[in-house]
């Protein structure tokens, strides 16, 4: 069972109109719908750069405006769950 973890004060930041950039210490990030199903997920692997999300789901479609859960996995299986509101651009 992963440890519940308090994320850094700024676990993600908006990157202009291109999406979101997550905490550089995050090893994996998943965006979950309100039922807890993943709509997008990415692992850092060996890359030193932070994980970025452009607002698209697994199929490349922009997710709907709404409430989501951001699951951030850190080293040593520490996990942070954060409320996340996505606003679709018209």
TAUR-V993440 format. One record per helix or strand of 3 or more residues. SS is the DSSP state (hx for helix, st for strand). FROM is the first residue (numbers start at 1). LEN is the number of residues. If there is no record, write none. Layout:
# TAUR-V993440
ss=SS from=FROM len=LEN
ss=SS from=FROM len=LEN
This chain:
# TAUR-V993440
ss=st from=12 len=4
ss=st from=19 len=4
ss=st from=28 len=5
ss=st from=38 len=6
ss=st from=66 len=8
ss=hx from=75 len=3
ss=st from=78 len=9
